[in-house]
Protein backbone atom coordinates (compact mmCIF):
# COMPACT_ATOMS: atom_id res chain seq x y z
CA UNK A 1 0.00 0.00 0.00
CA UNK A 2 2.69 2.63 0.84
CA UNK A 3 4.52 1.85 -2.41
CA UNK A 4 1.26 2.19 -4.37
CA UNK A 5 0.60 5.58 -2.77
CA UNK A 6 4.10 6.82 -3.50
CA UNK A 7 3.85 5.75 -7.16
CA UNK A 8 0.46 7.39 -7.60
CA UNK A 9 1.55 10.64 -5.92
CA UNK A 10 4.72 10.82 -8.04
CA UNK A 11 2.61 10.21 -11.16
CA UNK A 12 0.50 13.27 -10.37
CA UNK A 13 3.46 15.67 -10.42
CA UNK A 14 4.00 15.57 -14.23
CA UNK A 15 0.25 15.97 -14.73
CA UNK A 16 0.15 19.13 -12.63
CA UNK A 17 3.29 20.45 -14.36
CA UNK A 18 1.77 19.93 -17.82
CA UNK A 19 -1.48 21.60 -16.72
CA UNK A 20 0.49 24.57 -15.37
CA UNK A 21 2.42 24.94 -18.64
CA UNK A 22 -0.67 24.65 -20.86
CA UNK A 23 -2.68 27.17 -18.83
CA UNK A 24 0.26 29.60 -18.74
CA UNK A 25 0.78 29.44 -22.50
CA UNK A 26 -2.91 29.67 -23.33
CA UNK A 27 -3.29 32.84 -21.26
CA UNK A 28 -0.21 34.50 -22.79
CA UNK A 29 -1.03 33.54 -26.37
CA UNK A 30 -4.77 34.28 -26.28
CA UNK A 31 -6.06 37.68 -27.44
CA UNK A 32 -6.43 40.36 -24.78
CA UNK A 33 -4.15 42.31 -22.49
CA UNK A 34 -4.41 42.72 -18.70
CA UNK A 35 -2.98 46.23 -19.02
CA UNK A 36 -5.84 47.22 -21.33
CA UNK A 37 -8.34 45.69 -18.90
CA UNK A 38 -6.81 47.70 -16.03
CA UNK A 39 -6.45 51.06 -17.81
CA UNK A 40 -9.27 50.86 -20.34
CA UNK A 41 -9.22 50.98 -24.12
CA UNK A 42 -8.49 54.72 -24.27
CA UNK A 43 -5.20 54.53 -22.35
CA UNK A 44 -2.03 55.74 -24.05
CA UNK A 45 0.54 53.28 -25.31
CA UNK A 46 3.09 54.65 -22.83
CA UNK A 47 0.77 54.06 -19.87
CA UNK A 48 0.03 50.56 -21.17
CA UNK A 49 3.75 49.82 -21.43
CA UNK A 50 4.37 51.05 -17.87
CA UNK A 51 1.65 48.78 -16.49
CA UNK A 52 2.92 45.81 -18.47
CA UNK A 53 6.41 46.46 -17.11
CA UNK A 54 5.09 46.60 -13.55
CA UNK A 55 3.28 43.32 -14.06
CA UNK A 56 6.33 41.68 -15.65
CA UNK A 57 4.54 41.12 -18.96
CA UNK A 58 7.24 42.85 -21.03
CA UNK A 59 9.61 39.95 -20.43
CA UNK A 60 9.73 36.96 -22.76
CA UNK A 61 7.25 34.13 -22.16
CA UNK A 62 9.94 31.59 -21.09
CA UNK A 63 11.31 34.05 -18.52
CA UNK A 64 7.80 34.76 -17.21
CA UNK A 65 7.09 31.04 -16.92
CA UNK A 66 10.28 30.19 -15.05
CA UNK A 67 9.81 33.12 -12.67
CA UNK A 68 6.22 32.07 -11.96
CA UNK A 69 7.26 28.43 -11.53
CA UNK A 70 9.97 29.40 -9.05
CA UNK A 71 7.48 31.40 -6.97
CA UNK A 72 4.99 28.54 -7.19
CA UNK A 73 7.52 25.99 -5.91
CA UNK A 74 8.25 28.28 -2.98
CA UNK A 75 4.55 28.40 -2.11
CA UNK A 76 3.89 31.89 -3.51
CA UNK A 77 0.82 31.98 -5.80
CA UNK A 78 1.33 35.65 -6.54
CA UNK A 79 -0.91 38.69 -6.24
CA UNK A 80 -4.11 39.46 -8.11
CA UNK A 81 -3.66 42.12 -10.79
CA UNK A 82 -6.98 43.78 -10.01
CA UNK A 83 -7.87 42.99 -6.42
CA UNK A 84 -4.31 43.65 -5.18
CA UNK A 85 -4.59 40.79 -2.72
CA UNK A 86 -2.75 37.55 -2.23
CA UNK A 87 -4.10 34.88 -4.59
CA UNK A 88 -3.82 32.28 -1.82
CA UNK A 89 -5.87 34.53 0.47
CA UNK A 90 -8.55 35.03 -2.17
CA UNK A 91 -8.86 31.28 -2.73
CA UNK A 92 -9.07 30.70 1.03
CA UNK A 93 -11.90 33.28 1.29
CA UNK A 94 -13.92 31.68 -1.50
CA UNK A 95 -13.28 27.98 -0.90
CA UNK A 96 -16.05 27.39 1.68
CA UNK A 97 -19.04 28.14 -0.62
CA UNK A 98 -17.61 25.98 -3.41
CA UNK A 99 -16.78 23.01 -1.19
CA UNK A 100 -20.15 23.34 0.57
CA UNK A 101 -22.05 23.30 -2.71
CA UNK A 102 -20.02 20.39 -4.09
CA UNK A 103 -20.36 18.34 -0.88
CA UNK A 104 -24.12 18.88 -0.56
CA UNK A 105 -24.60 18.08 -4.26
CA UNK A 106 -22.62 14.86 -3.87
CA UNK A 107 -24.63 13.77 -0.81
CA UNK A 108 -27.96 14.49 -2.53
CA UNK A 109 -26.82 12.74 -5.71
CA UNK A 110 -25.59 9.54 -4.05
CA UNK A 111 -28.56 9.25 -1.68
CA UNK A 112 -30.98 9.49 -4.62
CA UNK A 113 -29.09 7.92 -7.54
CA UNK A 114 -27.76 4.70 -5.99
CA UNK A 115 -31.06 3.47 -4.45
CA UNK A 116 -32.91 4.54 -7.61
CA UNK A 117 -30.52 2.59 -9.81
CA UNK A 118 -30.69 -0.50 -7.59
CA UNK A 119 -34.50 -0.54 -7.58
CA UNK A 120 -34.61 0.08 -11.35
CA UNK A 121 -32.29 -2.91 -11.90
CA UNK A 122 -34.41 -5.05 -9.57
CA UNK A 123 -37.57 -4.09 -11.49
CA UNK A 124 -35.85 -4.33 -14.85
CA UNK A 125 -38.29 -3.49 -17.65
CA UNK A 126 -40.91 -2.09 -15.25
CA UNK A 127 -42.36 1.40 -15.09
CA UNK A 128 -39.66 2.63 -12.71
CA UNK A 129 -36.93 1.36 -15.03
CA UNK A 130 -38.51 3.11 -18.00
CA UNK A 131 -39.03 6.29 -15.97
CA UNK A 132 -35.34 6.27 -15.01
CA UNK A 133 -34.30 5.97 -18.64
CA UNK A 134 -36.54 8.90 -19.56
CA UNK A 135 -35.22 10.96 -16.64
CA UNK A 136 -31.64 10.19 -17.71
CA UNK A 137 -32.25 11.51 -21.20
CA UNK A 138 -33.94 14.60 -19.78
CA UNK A 139 -31.16 15.19 -17.24
CA UNK A 140 -28.43 14.99 -19.90
CA UNK A 141 -30.34 17.23 -22.32
CA UNK A 142 -31.15 20.29 -20.20
CA UNK A 143 -28.27 22.67 -19.34
CA UNK A 144 -27.67 23.36 -15.64
CA UNK A 145 -28.29 27.10 -15.97
CA UNK A 146 -31.74 26.46 -17.49
CA UNK A 147 -32.65 24.19 -14.56
CA UNK A 148 -31.35 26.83 -12.16
CA UNK A 149 -33.43 29.66 -13.63
CA UNK A 150 -36.56 27.48 -13.70
CA UNK A 151 -36.09 26.56 -10.02
CA UNK A 152 -35.50 30.20 -9.08
CA UNK A 153 -38.70 31.24 -10.87
CA UNK A 154 -40.84 28.42 -9.46
CA UNK A 155 -39.51 27.92 -5.92
CA UNK A 156 -38.15 31.34 -5.00
CA UNK A 157 -40.16 33.91 -6.96
CA UNK A 158 -43.55 32.18 -7.21
CA UNK A 159 -43.65 30.17 -3.98
CA UNK A 160 -41.20 32.22 -1.91
CA UNK A 161 -39.87 29.15 -0.12
CA UNK A 162 -36.14 29.72 -0.56
CA UNK A 163 -33.76 32.66 -1.18
CA UNK A 164 -33.27 33.66 -4.80
CA UNK A 165 -29.49 34.10 -4.61
CA UNK A 166 -26.57 34.50 -2.23
CA UNK A 167 -24.82 32.37 0.36
CA UNK A 168 -24.86 32.10 4.15
CA UNK A 169 -21.71 30.80 5.82
CA UNK A 170 -21.82 27.88 8.21
CA UNK A 171 -20.95 30.17 11.11
CA UNK A 172 -24.31 31.90 10.57
CA UNK A 173 -26.13 28.63 11.31
CA UNK A 174 -26.97 25.35 9.61
CA UNK A 175 -30.49 26.50 8.66
CA UNK A 176 -29.50 29.59 6.63
CA UNK A 177 -26.59 27.63 5.10
CA UNK A 178 -28.94 24.91 3.84
CA UNK A 179 -31.64 27.34 2.68
CA UNK A 180 -29.16 29.08 0.37
CA UNK A 181 -27.66 25.85 -0.98
CA UNK A 182 -30.74 23.68 -1.57
CA UNK A 183 -31.63 25.10 -5.00
CA UNK A 184 -28.04 25.21 -6.32
CA UNK A 185 -27.44 21.64 -5.09
CA UNK A 186 -30.63 20.36 -6.75
CA UNK A 187 -29.68 22.20 -9.95
CA UNK A 188 -26.29 20.50 -10.05
CA UNK A 189 -27.45 17.10 -8.84
CA UNK A 190 -30.07 16.49 -11.55
CA UNK A 191 -27.44 15.77 -14.20
CA UNK A 192 -25.35 13.58 -11.89
CA UNK A 193 -28.35 11.68 -10.53
CA UNK A 194 -29.18 10.72 -14.12
CA UNK A 195 -25.59 9.64 -14.78
CA UNK A 196 -24.93 7.68 -11.57
CA UNK A 197 -28.40 6.08 -11.45
CA UNK A 198 -28.03 4.82 -15.00
CA UNK A 199 -24.59 3.31 -14.35
CA UNK A 200 -25.81 1.82 -11.05
CA UNK A 201 -28.78 0.24 -12.84
CA UNK A 202 -26.55 -1.33 -15.50
CA UNK A 203 -23.97 -2.63 -13.00
CA UNK A 204 -26.52 -4.07 -10.56
CA UNK A 205 -28.60 -5.58 -13.38
CA UNK A 206 -25.52 -7.42 -14.61
CA UNK A 207 -24.66 -8.58 -11.08
CA UNK A 208 -28.18 -9.94 -10.59
CA UNK A 209 -27.60 -12.41 -13.44
CA UNK A 210 -24.53 -13.96 -11.78
CA UNK A 211 -24.46 -17.42 -10.21
CA UNK A 212 -23.71 -16.16 -6.69
CA UNK A 213 -26.97 -14.18 -6.70
CA UNK A 214 -28.98 -17.24 -7.75
CA UNK A 215 -27.20 -19.24 -5.04
CA UNK A 216 -28.03 -16.62 -2.41
CA UNK A 217 -31.67 -16.61 -3.44
CA UNK A 218 -31.82 -20.42 -3.36
CA UNK A 219 -30.64 -20.30 0.26
CA UNK A 220 -33.69 -18.21 1.18
CA UNK A 221 -31.82 -14.96 1.78
CA UNK A 222 -34.13 -11.95 1.73
CA UNK A 223 -34.35 -9.97 -1.52
CA UNK A 224 -33.20 -6.78 0.20
CA UNK A 225 -30.04 -8.48 1.44
CA UNK A 226 -29.43 -10.03 -1.97
CA UNK A 227 -29.64 -6.60 -3.58
CA UNK A 228 -27.39 -4.83 -1.05
CA UNK A 229 -24.93 -7.46 0.20
CA UNK A 230 -24.46 -9.38 -3.04
CA UNK A 231 -25.48 -7.39 -6.12
CA UNK A 232 -24.63 -3.83 -5.03
CA UNK A 233 -21.36 -4.71 -3.30
CA UNK A 234 -20.10 -6.66 -6.31
CA UNK A 235 -21.18 -3.85 -8.66
CA UNK A 236 -19.46 -1.19 -6.55
CA UNK A 237 -16.34 -0.69 -8.70
CA UNK A 238 -18.06 0.90 -11.75
CA UNK A 239 -20.39 2.83 -9.44
CA UNK A 240 -17.50 4.30 -7.45
CA UNK A 241 -15.72 5.10 -10.71
CA UNK A 242 -18.63 7.09 -12.11
CA UNK A 243 -19.12 8.86 -8.77
CA UNK A 244 -15.47 9.93 -8.94
CA UNK A 245 -15.95 11.14 -12.52
CA UNK A 246 -19.08 12.99 -11.41
CA UNK A 247 -17.17 14.79 -8.66
CA UNK A 248 -14.57 15.88 -11.20
CA UNK A 249 -17.33 17.13 -13.52
CA UNK A 250 -18.75 19.15 -10.63
CA UNK A 251 -15.83 21.53 -11.12
CA UNK A 252 -17.30 22.79 -14.38
CA UNK A 253 -20.85 22.71 -13.07
CA UNK A 254 -19.96 24.76 -10.00
CA UNK A 255 -18.71 27.64 -12.17
CA UNK A 256 -22.05 27.94 -13.98
CA UNK A 257 -24.22 27.32 -10.91
CA UNK A 258 -22.39 29.84 -8.72
CA UNK A 259 -22.84 32.45 -11.43
CA UNK A 260 -26.59 31.77 -11.72
CA UNK A 261 -27.17 31.86 -7.95
CA UNK A 262 -24.61 34.63 -7.21
CA UNK A 263 -22.68 32.42 -4.78
CA UNK A 264 -19.31 34.01 -3.90
CA UNK A 265 -17.24 30.88 -4.41
CA UNK A 266 -14.33 29.83 -6.59
CA UNK A 267 -16.59 29.45 -9.62
CA UNK A 268 -17.70 33.08 -9.46
CA UNK A 269 -14.11 34.12 -8.76
CA UNK A 270 -12.97 32.22 -11.86
CA UNK A 271 -15.49 34.02 -14.07
CA UNK A 272 -14.42 37.42 -12.69
CA UNK A 273 -10.73 36.55 -13.17
CA UNK A 274 -11.25 35.46 -16.79
CA UNK A 275 -13.22 38.58 -17.66
CA UNK A 276 -10.53 40.82 -16.19
CA UNK A 277 -7.58 38.79 -17.59
CA UNK A 278 -6.19 38.29 -14.08
CA UNK A 279 -3.41 35.85 -14.96
CA UNK A 280 -2.15 34.93 -11.47
CA UNK A 281 -5.68 34.26 -10.22
CA UNK A 282 -6.70 32.16 -13.24
CA UNK A 283 -3.50 30.09 -13.05
CA UNK A 284 -3.84 29.43 -9.32
CA UNK A 285 -7.53 28.46 -9.49
CA UNK A 286 -6.90 26.15 -12.45
CA UNK A 287 -4.06 24.43 -10.59
CA UNK A 288 -6.23 24.11 -7.49
CA UNK A 289 -9.06 22.47 -9.46
CA UNK A 290 -6.52 20.21 -11.20
CA UNK A 291 -5.13 19.14 -7.83
CA UNK A 292 -8.66 18.32 -6.62
CA UNK A 293 -9.26 16.28 -9.77
CA UNK A 294 -6.02 14.33 -9.29
CA UNK A 295 -6.80 13.78 -5.59
CA UNK A 296 -10.23 12.38 -6.44
CA UNK A 297 -8.69 9.97 -8.94
CA UNK A 298 -6.22 8.84 -6.26
CA UNK A 299 -9.06 8.22 -3.79
CA UNK A 300 -10.99 6.26 -6.44
CA UNK A 301 -7.93 4.10 -7.10
CA UNK A 302 -7.56 3.46 -3.37
CA UNK A 303 -11.22 2.50 -3.13
CA UNK A 304 -10.64 -0.24 -5.72
CA UNK A 305 -8.21 -1.92 -3.33
CA UNK A 306 -10.89 -1.99 -0.63
CA UNK A 307 -13.76 -3.02 -2.88
CA UNK A 308 -12.01 -5.73 -4.89
CA UNK A 309 -9.24 -7.72 -3.17
CA UNK A 310 -8.29 -9.24 -6.54
CA UNK A 311 -6.76 -5.88 -7.58
CA UNK A 312 -3.07 -5.80 -6.75
CA UNK A 313 -0.85 -2.84 -6.11
C-alpha positions in Angstrom: 0.0 0.0 0.0 2.7 2.6 0.8 4.5 1.8 -2.4 1.3 2.2 -4.4 0.6 5.6 -2.8 4.1 6.8 -3.5 3.8 5.7 -7.2 0.5 7.4 -7.6 1.6 10.6 -5.9 4.7 10.8 -8.0 2.6 10.2 -11.2 0.5 13.3 -10.4 3.5 15.7 -10.4 4.0 15.6 -14.2 0.2 16.0 -14.7 0.2 19.1 -12.6 3.3 20.4 -14.4 1.8 19.9 -17.8 -1.5 21.6 -16.7 0.5 24.6 -15.4 2.4 24.9 -18.6 -0.7 24.7 -20.9 -2.7 27.2 -18.8 0.3 29.6 -18.7 0.8 29.4 -22.5 -2.9 29.7 -23.3 -3.3 32.8 -21.3 -0.2 34.5 -22.8 -1.0 33.5 -26.4 -4.8 34.3 -26.3 -6.1 37.7 -27.4 -6.4 40.4 -24.8 -4.1 42.3 -22.5 -4.4 42.7 -18.7 -3.0 46.2 -19.0 -5.8 47.2 -21.3 -8.3 45.7 -18.9 -6.8 47.7 -16.0 -6.5 51.1 -17.8 -9.3 50.9 -20.3 -9.2 51.0 -24.1 -8.5 54.7 -24.3 -5.2 54.5 -22.3 -2.0 55.7 -24.1 0.5 53.3 -25.3 3.1 54.6 -22.8 0.8 54.1 -19.9 0.0 50.6 -21.2 3.8 49.8 -21.4 4.4 51.0 -17.9 1.6 48.8 -16.5 2.9 45.8 -18.5 6.4 46.5 -17.1 5.1 46.6 -13.5 3.3 43.3 -14.1 6.3 41.7 -15.7 4.5 41.1 -19.0 7.2 42.8 -21.0 9.6 39.9 -20.4 9.7 37.0 -22.8 7.2 34.1 -22.2 9.9 31.6 -21.1 11.3 34.1 -18.5 7.8 34.8 -17.2 7.1 31.0 -16.9 10.3 30.2 -15.0 9.8 33.1 -12.7 6.2 32.1 -12.0 7.3 28.4 -11.5 10.0 29.4 -9.0 7.5 31.4 -7.0 5.0 28.5 -7.2 7.5 26.0 -5.9 8.3 28.3 -3.0 4.6 28.4 -2.1 3.9 31.9 -3.5 0.8 32.0 -5.8 1.3 35.7 -6.5 -0.9 38.7 -6.2 -4.1 39.5 -8.1 -3.7 42.1 -10.8 -7.0 43.8 -10.0 -7.9 43.0 -6.4 -4.3 43.6 -5.2 -4.6 40.8 -2.7 -2.7 37.6 -2.2 -4.1 34.9 -4.6 -3.8 32.3 -1.8 -5.9 34.5 0.5 -8.6 35.0 -2.2 -8.9 31.3 -2.7 -9.1 30.7 1.0 -11.9 33.3 1.3 -13.9 31.7 -1.5 -13.3 28.0 -0.9 -16.0 27.4 1.7 -19.0 28.1 -0.6 -17.6 26.0 -3.4 -16.8 23.0 -1.2 -20.1 23.3 0.6 -22.1 23.3 -2.7 -20.0 20.4 -4.1 -20.4 18.3 -0.9 -24.1 18.9 -0.6 -24.6 18.1 -4.3 -22.6 14.9 -3.9 -24.6 13.8 -0.8 -28.0 14.5 -2.5 -26.8 12.7 -5.7 -25.6 9.5 -4.1 -28.6 9.2 -1.7 -31.0 9.5 -4.6 -29.1 7.9 -7.5 -27.8 4.7 -6.0 -31.1 3.5 -4.5 -32.9 4.5 -7.6 -30.5 2.6 -9.8 -30.7 -0.5 -7.6 -34.5 -0.5 -7.6 -34.6 0.1 -11.3 -32.3 -2.9 -11.9 -34.4 -5.1 -9.6 -37.6 -4.1 -11.5 -35.9 -4.3 -14.9 -38.3 -3.5 -17.6 -40.9 -2.1 -15.2 -42.4 1.4 -15.1 -39.7 2.6 -12.7 -36.9 1.4 -15.0 -38.5 3.1 -18.0 -39.0 6.3 -16.0 -35.3 6.3 -15.0 -34.3 6.0 -18.6 -36.5 8.9 -19.6 -35.2 11.0 -16.6 -31.6 10.2 -17.7 -32.3 11.5 -21.2 -33.9 14.6 -19.8 -31.2 15.2 -17.2 -28.4 15.0 -19.9 -30.3 17.2 -22.3 -31.1 20.3 -20.2 -28.3 22.7 -19.3 -27.7 23.4 -15.6 -28.3 27.1 -16.0 -31.7 26.5 -17.5 -32.6 24.2 -14.6 -31.4 26.8 -12.2 -33.4 29.7 -13.6 -36.6 27.5 -13.7 -36.1 26.6 -10.0 -35.5 30.2 -9.1 -38.7 31.2 -10.9 -40.8 28.4 -9.5 -39.5 27.9 -5.9 -38.1 31.3 -5.0 -40.2 33.9 -7.0 -43.5 32.2 -7.2 -43.6 30.2 -4.0 -41.2 32.2 -1.9 -39.9 29.1 -0.1 -36.1 29.7 -0.6 -33.8 32.7 -1.2 -33.3 33.7 -4.8 -29.5 34.1 -4.6 -26.6 34.5 -2.2 -24.8 32.4 0.4 -24.9 32.1 4.2 -21.7 30.8 5.8 -21.8 27.9 8.2 -20.9 30.2 11.1 -24.3 31.9 10.6 -26.1 28.6 11.3 -27.0 25.3 9.6 -30.5 26.5 8.7 -29.5 29.6 6.6 -26.6 27.6 5.1 -28.9 24.9 3.8 -31.6 27.3 2.7 -29.2 29.1 0.4 -27.7 25.9 -1.0 -30.7 23.7 -1.6 -31.6 25.1 -5.0 -28.0 25.2 -6.3 -27.4 21.6 -5.1 -30.6 20.4 -6.7 -29.7 22.2 -9.9 -26.3 20.5 -10.1 -27.5 17.1 -8.8 -30.1 16.5 -11.5 -27.4 15.8 -14.2 -25.4 13.6 -11.9 -28.4 11.7 -10.5 -29.2 10.7 -14.1 -25.6 9.6 -14.8 -24.9 7.7 -11.6 -28.4 6.1 -11.5 -28.0 4.8 -15.0 -24.6 3.3 -14.4 -25.8 1.8 -11.1 -28.8 0.2 -12.8 -26.6 -1.3 -15.5 -24.0 -2.6 -13.0 -26.5 -4.1 -10.6 -28.6 -5.6 -13.4 -25.5 -7.4 -14.6 -24.7 -8.6 -11.1 -28.2 -9.9 -10.6 -27.6 -12.4 -13.4 -24.5 -14.0 -11.8 -24.5 -17.4 -10.2 -23.7 -16.2 -6.7 -27.0 -14.2 -6.7 -29.0 -17.2 -7.7 -27.2 -19.2 -5.0 -28.0 -16.6 -2.4 -31.7 -16.6 -3.4 -31.8 -20.4 -3.4 -30.6 -20.3 0.3 -33.7 -18.2 1.2 -31.8 -15.0 1.8 -34.1 -12.0 1.7 -34.3 -10.0 -1.5 -33.2 -6.8 0.2 -30.0 -8.5 1.4 -29.4 -10.0 -2.0 -29.6 -6.6 -3.6 -27.4 -4.8 -1.1 -24.9 -7.5 0.2 -24.5 -9.4 -3.0 -25.5 -7.4 -6.1 -24.6 -3.8 -5.0 -21.4 -4.7 -3.3 -20.1 -6.7 -6.3 -21.2 -3.8 -8.7 -19.5 -1.2 -6.6 -16.3 -0.7 -8.7 -18.1 0.9 -11.8 -20.4 2.8 -9.4 -17.5 4.3 -7.5 -15.7 5.1 -10.7 -18.6 7.1 -12.1 -19.1 8.9 -8.8 -15.5 9.9 -8.9 -16.0 11.1 -12.5 -19.1 13.0 -11.4 -17.2 14.8 -8.7 -14.6 15.9 -11.2 -17.3 17.1 -13.5 -18.8 19.2 -10.6 -15.8 21.5 -11.1 -17.3 22.8 -14.4 -20.9 22.7 -13.1 -20.0 24.8 -10.0 -18.7 27.6 -12.2 -22.1 27.9 -14.0 -24.2 27.3 -10.9 -22.4 29.8 -8.7 -22.8 32.5 -11.4 -26.6 31.8 -11.7 -27.2 31.9 -7.9 -24.6 34.6 -7.2 -22.7 32.4 -4.8 -19.3 34.0 -3.9 -17.2 30.9 -4.4 -14.3 29.8 -6.6 -16.6 29.4 -9.6 -17.7 33.1 -9.5 -14.1 34.1 -8.8 -13.0 32.2 -11.9 -15.5 34.0 -14.1 -14.4 37.4 -12.7 -10.7 36.6 -13.2 -11.2 35.5 -16.8 -13.2 38.6 -17.7 -10.5 40.8 -16.2 -7.6 38.8 -17.6 -6.2 38.3 -14.1 -3.4 35.8 -15.0 -2.2 34.9 -11.5 -5.7 34.3 -10.2 -6.7 32.2 -13.2 -3.5 30.1 -13.0 -3.8 29.4 -9.3 -7.5 28.5 -9.5 -6.9 26.1 -12.4 -4.1 24.4 -10.6 -6.2 24.1 -7.5 -9.1 22.5 -9.5 -6.5 20.2 -11.2 -5.1 19.1 -7.8 -8.7 18.3 -6.6 -9.3 16.3 -9.8 -6.0 14.3 -9.3 -6.8 13.8 -5.6 -10.2 12.4 -6.4 -8.7 10.0 -8.9 -6.2 8.8 -6.3 -9.1 8.2 -3.8 -11.0 6.3 -6.4 -7.9 4.1 -7.1 -7.6 3.5 -3.4 -11.2 2.5 -3.1 -10.6 -0.2 -5.7 -8.2 -1.9 -3.3 -10.9 -2.0 -0.6 -13.8 -3.0 -2.9 -12.0 -5.7 -4.9 -9.2 -7.7 -3.2 -8.3 -9.2 -6.5 -6.8 -5.9 -7.6 -3.1 -5.8 -6.7 -0.9 -2.8 -6.1 
